[in-house]
Amino acid sequence: MRFLSFPALLGTLLMSLGTLNAQADVGRFYDPSNAASPTGKTIGYELVRTIGCPGREQLGVPCQVPDSDADGVYDEADKCPATPAGRKVNVDGCEPDGDGDGVADAVDKCPTTPAGRKVNADGCELDSDGDGIVDGVDACPTVPAQTADGCPPPAPVATPTPVAVPAPVVVPVAVPTAALPATLVLTGVTFDNDQATLRPDAIAILDRAAVTLQQWGNIKVEVAGYTDSWSDDDHNLKLSQSRAEAVRDYLIAKGVAADRLSARGYGESHPIADNATEMGRAQNRRVELVPLR
């Protein structure tokens, strides 16, 4: 086995060190980036840091790994590389945000804001209307109101103005100016044979009857019609009703209030004379005015 002399060995060593220094001056010995790697780096690259920079002498100054914000998390893994100095960070290099509102705990004046609430730069919930009730629980966030739900209290129900009820109008009851008979027979009021048509000689009598009724005041009166017994009962009843209504209609036309007068036919009942004679039958064919007391 051949051994090199000391001078030769020293020369070889110096040449090797020069080559290594030249390579170190150029940069890293190899590029660790690897797009195909899940981490974007060559697998195992992190282990290199434990033995210094590849290509440098083992006793030289270790390679410097950047940590711009000096938070203890290298820039290549730091998701928040500009964290202010002295702040606590998590494994991602970001300041903790306990309530997840986007404002770091170090500057969050409301670090326990419920999830999902909108906050301002101080990390506190918004209060758009400035009523002291945050928007997250304010049912009326644009209307200031010092109430439990942030809404103005309901408007008081207006008390309706009492409507003056007019006093009832008392209609004076006309006092009869003439004595009331039990029955007023309209003698002379006649009709065409077997008809309800008034004859001309009945007009004057009915005109006087209208005046008499006005003198009786507001007394209600029944216009009662009667016949003789010449025909059958049903026919006579209908004929007497028609004649009573004809007299009532005439009196109303002369100014007697309609609500004072009623009409009723009694047929051949209640005769006042003998139907066996012509004179008796003429007396039984009559119209009466009966005050209803």
Secondary structure, DSSP 8 states (H G I E B T S, - for coil): -----HHHHHHHHHHHHHHHHHHHHHS-SS--B-TTSTTSB-TTGGGGGGG-STTS-TTS-------TT-SSS-GGG-SSTT--TT----TTS----TT-SSS-TTT-SSTT--TT--B-TTS-B--TT-SSS-TTT-SSTTS---STTSS-------------------------SS---S-EE-TT--BSTTS--B-GGGHHHHHHHHHHHHHTTT-EEEEEE---SSS-HHHHHHHHHHHHHHHHHHHHHTT--GGGEEEEE-TT-S-SS-TTSHHHHHHHS-EEEEEE-
